Amino acid sequence: MSVSVQQKKICMLGGFSVGKTSLVKRYVESVFSETYLTTVGVKIDKKTVTLGDKTVHLILWDLAGEDDMASLRMSYMRGSAGYVLVADGTRSATLEVALALRKRVEAEYGPLPFALLINKNDLRDQWTITDDDLEKLRTDGWWVRTSSARTGEGVEDAFTDLATRVAR
Amino acid sequence: MTTGSAQFPAQVTERLRELVFAGRAVAWLEVDDALTLIGAGGDLAPYGLAGLNLGVAVTEQVHVLEGLLPIVESPYFMPEVEIIKGRAADLHFWTETSGGEGEGGGSTWVALVEVTTQRDLTQRLQQKAYDMTLLQEKEAAFNRQLEAANAALVAAQRELEASRDELARWNKTLEERVAAQVAEIEQMNKMKRFLSPSIAELLVSSGDESILKRHRRDIAALFCDLRGFTAFSESAEPEEVSELLQDYHAALVPLIQSFEGTLDRFVGDGLMVFFNDPMPCPDSAERAVRLAVAMREAVAALSAAWRKRGHQVGFGIGIAQGFATLGQIGFEGRFDYSAIGTVVNTAARLCENAADGQIFVTSRIAVAVSEVAELAEIGMLPLKGLSRPLAVSNVVGLKDGDQKVVWLNRQTR
């Protein structure tokens, strides 16, 4: 049986401190660090997944968080096959940031496969993003899941799903 | 003044080159149109690119270039890319045509210039700024929680005040009710002195105290006392007298209450009852006669026991009907509800004249009860205190048998 090998660039997008780096670390290294270290520029990581007869090397671009001080450099998105939008469930404003980022990406690079992760599900009691907010997005056809980089909940599934959609 | 490196002496150019390369890894890659790596050099090892193979697709060896080649604009710049952990570089892309015009072909060049130190410096500054922002966000969220808690507290306090006001209102209502009940009880106690309990309660519940005011009404008055009681009390011990009276009252008072008569007074063995006041009753004569027969039977039963102990005591009753003045008489602390008038005297005199077992009634009573009572005419009797003799009859019995049972049955119908 011939095995097809593909390489796909995936970008992590979202506001600052929503857990993009932690999600990549959880996905690639299966670890979580309680210390928050902000990302400057971009960090490159690689994860290989097997999807049936396909082997997909995911080149993960963990981009610096979007905020008032550091606006996302759209040049980093060049050549991306898909992206993961991340929001922090405990800070509802980060969902607005994610929605705005998606609009900017779409305006520049057209429609690309993406997944929206509402992270920090381990702090559910502190969430300000409501189930109604998520339900509304799902009704609009969004791929939305909750996740926790701390516990690993929902992380593998999100990347696998996106890999399936970007792999030819 | 000229521009470009040509103006610099070789010593300066060399020094500048040393400064650019000093303390940082600088490397380069050359890629052809088919995206094959055709050249590489410089400080590649720090980026994990030491073992590159020329003639092989570049993206298979340098993952960071995935999707970026061929470049769409030249030069192209991508800053602060951490290609390998702890090592950040600015990536510079540009193309250079190798052949002459129209020949096509050329190379894409990629220069990696390390910026780890500057990146780390930026990171430290940005970290502080973000930490501060997160702290402010937390503070704002905490303040919002505090405000919400405060609002809830204020609402709870208002609710508490409302509850307190309501409680005060309830207390006031309760106090008023208690005061009303106390007044009712006091009134009841006042009434109970001269009315049967059931009538007293009825009057109290109606709240009408006007009945206590002096008024005139047609009543049936009943007097009864024991025959031979004075002689008995002279010869017997006081304890015996007291015991006999206790039995006597215990037997008669419940009967009076059951016929809803108004007990005016006890005077030793003498007892006065009247009907149609304060509770109006259309059959006052009949009630008085039925009560009298019931009393006679009750005392007859007691007399049998008294006789066994050697006491010869009889029982006589007198009943008359007519207008009397009724109401509260006496003074503060010692009030009685009583009837005054000829009818009362007449009943008392008839009682005096009745022998043991006799119930003397006036002609008016006799006519009123002729349907229900067996009567025997006694004749015209001169009575003390009355100017003319009166036609008197004796109630032999009742036509409908046991009067108490009949009466009570009638009451429950």
HADDOCK unambig.tbl for C-alpha pairs under 7 A between the chains (distance, minus, plus):
assign (segid A and resid 9 and name CA) (segid B and resid 66 and name CA) 6.44 0.50 0.50
assign (segid A and resid 9 and name CA) (segid B and resid 67 and name CA) 6.82 0.50 0.50
assign (segid A and resid 37 and name CA) (segid B and resid 127 and name CA) 6.81 0.50 0.50
assign (segid A and resid 38 and name CA) (segid B and resid 123 and name CA) 6.72 0.50 0.50
assign (segid A and resid 38 and name CA) (segid B and resid 127 and name CA) 5.62 0.50 0.50
assign (segid A and resid 39 and name CA) (segid B and resid 123 and name CA) 6.89 0.50 0.50
assign (segid A and resid 40 and name CA) (segid B and resid 119 and name CA) 6.72 0.50 0.50
assign (segid A and resid 40 and name CA) (segid B and resid 123 and name CA) 5.75 0.50 0.50
assign (segid A and resid 41 and name CA) (segid B and resid 79 and name CA) 6.65 0.50 0.50
assign (segid A and resid 41 and name CA) (segid B and resid 80 and name CA) 4.75 0.50 0.50
assign (segid A and resid 41 and name CA) (segid B and resid 81 and name CA) 5.89 0.50 0.50
assign (segid A and resid 42 and name CA) (segid B and resid 80 and name CA) 6.41 0.50 0.50
assign (segid A and resid 42 and name CA) (segid B and resid 81 and name CA) 5.00 0.50 0.50
assign (segid A and resid 42 and name CA) (segid B and resid 82 and name CA) 5.99 0.50 0.50
assign (segid A and resid 43 and name CA) (segid B and resid 81 and name CA) 6.04 0.50 0.50
assign (segid A and resid 43 and name CA) (segid B and resid 82 and name CA) 4.58 0.50 0.50
assign (segid A and resid 43 and name CA) (segid B and resid 83 and name CA) 6.55 0.50 0.50
assign (segid A and resid 44 and name CA) (segid B and resid 64 and name CA) 6.94 0.50 0.50
assign (segid A and resid 44 and name CA) (segid B and resid 82 and name CA) 5.96 0.50 0.50
assign (segid A and resid 44 and name CA) (segid B and resid 83 and name CA) 5.45 0.50 0.50
assign (segid A and resid 59 and name CA) (segid B and resid 63 and name CA) 6.83 0.50 0.50
assign (segid A and resid 78 and name CA) (segid B and resid 67 and name CA) 6.85 0.50 0.50
assign (segid A and resid 78 and name CA) (segid B and resid 68 and name CA) 6.31 0.50 0.50
assign (segid A and resid 79 and name CA) (segid B and resid 67 and name CA) 3.79 0.50 0.50
assign (segid A and resid 79 and name CA) (segid B and resid 68 and name CA) 5.34 0.50 0.50
assign (segid A and resid 80 and name CA) (segid B and resid 67 and name CA) 6.38 0.50 0.50
